[in-house]
Amino acid sequence: MRVLVVANQKGGVGKTTTAINLGTALAAVGEKVLLIDSDPQGNASTGLGVGRAQRTTTLYDVLMGEREMRDAVVPTKVPGLDLAPADPDLSGVELELGQQARRSFKLRDALAPLRASGEYSYVLIDCPPSLNLLTVNAMAAADAVLVPLQCEFFALEGLSQLMRTIDLVRGSLNPNLEIQGVVLTMYDRRNSLSEQVASDVRAHFGEAVYQTVIPRNVRVSEAPSFGKPALVYDLKCAGSQAYLKLARELVLRERDRRARAA
């Protein structure tokens, strides 16, 4: 099981959209995927069509030690893609866990039985746009970080903050945490700034940046209001096709990584 945290401390960069559609695309190519919604807003849950009435057990119950992760998991309408949903109670986790021992490892401990079972090939964790206990738990539980990066002026500044956070987590909680890749999102070919940001990011991070870029796309923006991933809402649109390419590229990277480790 490979646990990837989709994280960026900056909001509005396409984290949830990437988590939903990458999870859907991975399921479409035959992987068994669990998406964990770790944002109190619950946008990933809503975007996958899992309404509040269906969220009888959520990630909050799991982190508080009241339920097992399996109890929170619900199937989505996408074959091969399951969801551990979120609700607003998650926003109180930081206060409620207080100074509890292993409070930064609650999610890692909860995922241990799933790791042992091998029932999922990928777990994607959608994080809130801030550095709080939920993000720290996600990074402590993860094997690697997938960074969606909006092609705009302040992108690199936010990315440098995220890299410092990852270094801190490596130093104190999870020494094996790696950068899985950087995904350029909301790319607009008509805008020279998009090209400039993409060029700067590639110059700085080299091969860590995915070749696939996610374009600005109206159909991708519309899809969550229908409770569907873009790939289900409109498979042929440019955004959906880009996420399918991204999934293929991710799987190839993971195969290469396993081959090098063997």
Disulfide bonds with the S-S distance in Angstrom:
none
